Amino acid sequence: MPRSPSPAPEDPVEQFDVSILDRDFRLAVPASERPLLEEAVRMVDERMREIRDSGKIAGMDRIAVMTALQIANELVTLSASSGKDKGAADNLKRIRKLNGQLEEELKRQENLF
């Protein structure tokens, strides 16, 4: 996955703590992107809780994979329906960047346990 350029000096990186499915994570993001990441965290947490509460899937890793697949499917569907829409392409890049950041943090957190 291509890495995005470093944030501009006027956009400092902030660290903040989040909770997803009752697990705590520390994330770092440019200040201007924090609201988007917070919304992504809420969306992932809500979706993971729905999947867990359905009782059909057990285990944090399986719940996370199913959540990722559902969100990716929605993204692919939106991308296909919007064609070559520049806004959709920009949103896709942002989502991929945020997803990469979340994946890195999840890997780091896994190493703590």
C-alpha positions as CSV (number, residue, x, y, z in Angstrom):
1,M,0.0,0.0,0.0
2,P,1.5,3.4,-0.9
3,R,2.4,5.6,2.0
4,S,1.0,9.1,2.1
5,P,3.3,12.1,2.4
6,S,4.1,13.3,5.8
7,P,1.7,15.9,7.2
8,A,2.6,19.6,6.7
9,P,4.4,21.2,9.7
10,E,1.2,23.3,10.3
11,D,-0.7,20.1,10.8
12,P,0.8,18.5,13.9
13,V,0.4,14.8,14.7
14,E,-1.8,14.1,17.7
15,Q,-1.9,10.9,19.7
16,F,-5.2,9.9,21.3
17,D,-6.8,6.8,22.9
18,V,-9.8,4.9,21.5
19,S,-11.7,1.9,22.5
20,I,-12.9,-0.7,19.9
21,L,-14.9,-3.6,21.2
22,D,-13.7,-2.9,24.8
23,R,-10.0,-2.9,23.7
24,D,-8.0,0.2,24.1
25,F,-5.7,1.5,21.3
26,R,-3.5,4.6,21.1
27,L,-3.6,6.2,17.6
28,A,-1.6,9.0,16.0
29,V,-3.0,11.1,13.2
30,P,-2.5,14.6,11.8
31,A,-4.8,17.0,13.7
32,S,-6.8,17.8,10.6
33,E,-7.7,14.1,10.1
34,R,-8.6,13.3,13.7
35,P,-12.4,13.8,13.2
36,L,-12.4,11.4,10.3
37,L,-10.5,8.8,12.2
38,E,-12.8,9.2,15.2
39,E,-15.8,8.6,13.0
40,A,-14.1,5.6,11.5
41,V,-13.4,4.2,15.0
42,R,-17.1,4.7,15.9
43,M,-18.1,2.9,12.8
44,V,-15.8,0.0,13.3
45,D,-16.7,-0.3,17.0
46,E,-20.4,-0.3,16.2
47,R,-20.1,-2.8,13.4
48,M,-17.9,-5.2,15.5
49,R,-20.5,-5.0,18.3
50,E,-23.3,-5.9,15.9
51,I,-21.4,-8.9,14.6
52,R,-20.4,-10.0,18.1
53,D,-23.9,-9.6,19.4
54,S,-25.4,-11.6,16.6
55,G,-23.8,-14.6,18.2
56,K,-22.8,-16.2,14.9
57,I,-19.1,-15.4,15.1
58,A,-16.8,-15.7,18.1
59,G,-13.3,-14.5,18.6
60,M,-11.9,-10.9,18.3
61,D,-9.9,-11.8,15.2
62,R,-12.8,-13.3,13.3
63,I,-15.1,-10.4,14.3
64,A,-12.4,-8.0,13.0
65,V,-12.1,-9.8,9.7
66,M,-15.8,-9.9,9.1
67,T,-16.1,-6.3,10.0
68,A,-13.3,-5.4,7.6
69,L,-14.9,-7.5,4.8
70,Q,-18.3,-5.8,5.3
71,I,-16.8,-2.3,5.2
72,A,-14.6,-3.1,2.3
73,N,-17.6,-4.5,0.4
74,E,-19.5,-1.3,1.0
75,L,-16.5,0.7,-0.2
76,V,-16.1,-1.3,-3.4
77,T,-19.8,-1.0,-4.0
78,L,-19.7,2.8,-3.6
79,S,-16.6,3.1,-5.8
80,A,-18.2,1.0,-8.5
81,S,-21.4,3.0,-8.4
82,S,-19.6,6.4,-8.5
83,G,-17.4,5.5,-11.5
84,K,-14.4,7.7,-11.8
85,D,-15.7,10.3,-9.5
86,K,-12.7,12.3,-8.1
87,G,-14.4,12.7,-4.7
88,A,-14.8,9.0,-4.4
89,A,-11.2,8.4,-5.4
90,D,-10.0,10.9,-2.7
91,N,-12.3,9.3,-0.1
92,L,-10.9,5.9,-1.1
93,K,-7.3,7.1,-0.6
94,R,-8.3,8.5,2.8
95,I,-10.0,5.3,3.9
96,R,-7.0,3.3,2.8
97,K,-4.6,5.6,4.7
98,L,-6.8,5.4,7.9
99,N,-7.1,1.6,7.4
100,G,-3.3,1.3,7.2
101,Q,-2.9,3.3,10.4
102,L,-5.4,1.2,12.2
103,E,-3.8,-2.0,11.0
104,E,-0.4,-0.8,12.2
105,E,-1.8,0.1,15.6
106,L,-3.6,-3.3,15.9
107,K,-0.4,-5.1,15.1
108,R,1.5,-3.1,17.7
109,Q,-1.3,-3.7,20.3
110,E,-1.3,-7.5,19.5
111,N,2.4,-7.6,20.4
112,L,1.6,-6.2,23.9
113,F,-0.5,-9.3,24.8
